[in-house]
Amino acid sequence: MPDRTSARTERAPVVERPDQLRNVVLIGCSGVGKTTLAESLALAAGAVGRAGRTVDGTTISDFEPIEQQHRRSVQLAVIPLEWNGVKINVIDTPGHPDFDAEVRAALRAADSAVFVVSATDPISAATRALWRECADAGLPRGIVVTKLDIARSGYEAMLTECHDAFGLGPDTLRPVFVPAYDGSRPCGSVDVLLGRTYGDPGDTPDLAQIRESLVEAISGQDDSLMERYLAGETLDTDSLADGMRREMISCALHPASAATDYGVGAAELLDLIAAVFPDPTHRRPGAPAADADAPVTAQVVRVTGDAYVGRISLVRVYAGTLRPDTFVRLSGPGHTDDATERIPTLTSPFGKQQRPVPDAVAGDLVCIGKLTNAVPGDTLCDPENPVVLDPWPLPEALLPVAVEGHTRSDDDKLAQALARLTAEDPAVRLENNPDTHQLVLWCTGEAHAEVVLDRLRNRHGVNVDLVDYRVALRETFAGSAKGHGRLVKQSGGHGQYAVCDIEVAPLPVGSGVLFEEHVVGGAVPRQFIPSVEKGVRTATAKGVATGHPLVDVKVTLVDGKAHSVDSSDAAFQAAAGLALRDAATHTTMRVLEPVDAVKIVLPDDYLGAVLGDLSARRGRVLGTENAGPGTTLLRAEVPELELARYPVDLRALTQGTAEFARGYLRHEPMPEALAAQHAQAGSGNGNGH
């Protein structure tokens, strides 16, 4: 299929000053129309000749096959647009909670946010949480209401819902554009301040009172504007726009507009962003000043792999001007003080396209190819002026996915592919479990896991099979026991001869394996005592009764026999293992399972459901405490076997509002009925769920 955008996107927008830039991130849950809005903005700005559709897989943002297949974004995408002498970097983000890491990266790259809410759906708890996070960070925000062609009277009602859901004060949320209707269909909108109509004129409410409220909100924090307003002076557009920008930067005002799937509201939003939204010179706390002449300071936002050009790093330039054929210092975890790399060509992303640009000034977003060692969060800076920017917080990956190569060839390529994959996606945590000998990809959810496996297969050419995730079970002695091990073999020449008598006693949890010897009379020659200990430890590592490693026991060698010719190191190792297995037949053996300490922060409304679910998972609730208005911190101890799918189930129980953390606490005895299911599972034990 020919590239529908190629005729319109041959040249990337270029600016000379930071104040000519606007970096705006679109935020909202799945299905509200963020990607469709981004397409409408690109069409209105003349960047494309025809808007793509998510149902057809033809949008600029969703260019990966898995995005087109599932009709949803899985990664952030940048769409640079030119409008009224300003370059607007529109950052489209995924709405599914599994890809929260992409949203957090986009928030770091942006100077403001547009929250996209649908007139047909309630505001999700996850959207409310992101609004609070942006508020805490002081990020200026606006609101766009979509799908008004479906909900005729949804605009005013949705603004009221936003006001309540986001906990906004009076006069902070104000419509700057009001939709006009032709019957039940939005046909245009009206600029509240100017009275200018975009699109077709139609039915609109009385704007006089709406305008007066907006002007009062803009003037309220500016003494000079308020004096002019109270004096009856007609405030000019530039003064009102400047006042609105100041109010927006201080987060005292959130402008609202409307949009439809067929383009109504796109030009209005571009006008609003260019005129009112902050540019990079209005820096956020902790960020360097956006001075184009300062030493270069930039940060890697995300890394992607390309089959033709290799790794591509999306970078936010905070200070200075980034140019090709210059050297930058890499700062961050894993880099030495003298780690430098050369900047090759610079490109501007436009979906999957990369368009060359001569440089990138402070505040801009640009792509750099072949930064071999850079990962998201790394700082790029002038080698003579070292700077380290703090990385952004990442969601903890808590869903385990155990994999193994599909073929020997896949096994050979897997390690390198996973190294590239984890560099591209820092939300993935890779574990080579030393206890279960499994390769585990820890993901943020099932949708994230599906994307990770798809990229392994299609981007890195490695096929893997999913296997049951195993937890590290143990076994121990419930009581003391004696064991006898006798190895006598004669097959011509030297034979094998060793006899061991041991006593085994249980130890407290976490004690490990303790070996002692109380042999008298030289029944076991001194040179073979280490052999017996080695045999004991080899047997405990493999397990003697249930196939799981034996722990928390004291093994004492009390007697034995040796032969002057046929005894050997190997014979006494084998006899020790036989003695330990014999002892296990003379007492009750217990299966131990790992227990995790769990912390959950959740809204009070979901506390009852979560407590009931934890009880069904054999969890022990240790207590609850207040974690803020309407929020509870719950502490519990839960067997690890019960937590394999917990991130997915907790999200469903709380509509994505809960925060969950876990950490290994101890091993403890498993209930007998459940232990019987795992008694012979050995290293092949599954999670049972």
Buried (B, 14 or more C-beta within 10 A) or exposed (E): EEEBBEEBBEEBBBBEBBBBBBBBBBBBBBBBBBBBBBBBBBBBBEBBEEBBBBEEBBBBBBBBEBBBEBBBBBBBBBBBBBBEEBBBBBBBBBBBBBBBBBBBBBBBBBBBBBBBBBBBBEBBBBBBBBBEBBBEBEBBBBBBBBBBBEBBEBBBEBBEBBBEBBEBEEBBBBBBBBBBBEEEBBBBBBBBBEEEBBBEEBEBBEBEEBBEBBBBBBBBBBEEBBEBBEEEEEBEEEBBBBBBBBBBBEBBBBBBBBBBBEBBBBBBBBBBBBBBBBBBBBBBEEBBEBBBEBBBBBBBBBBBBEEEBEBBBBBBBBBBBBEBEEEBBBBBEEBEEEBEBEBEBBBBBBBBBBBEBEBBBBBBBBBBBBBEBBBBBBBBBBBEEEBBBEBBEBBBBBBBBBBEBBEEEBBEBBEEBBEBBBBBBBBBBBBEBEBBEBBBBBBBBBBBBBBBBBBBBEBBEBBBEEBEBBBBBBBBBEEBBBBBBBBBEEEEEEBBBBBBBBBBBBBEBEEEBEBEBEBEEEBBBEEBBBBBBBBBBBBBEBBBBBBBBBBBBBBBBBBBBBBEEBBBBBBBBBBBBBBBBBBBEBBEBBBBBBBBBBBBBBBEEBBEBBBEBBEEBBBEBEEBEEBEEEBBBBBBBBBBBBBBBBBBBBBEBBBBBBBBEBEEBEBBBBEEEBBEEBBEBBBEBBBEE
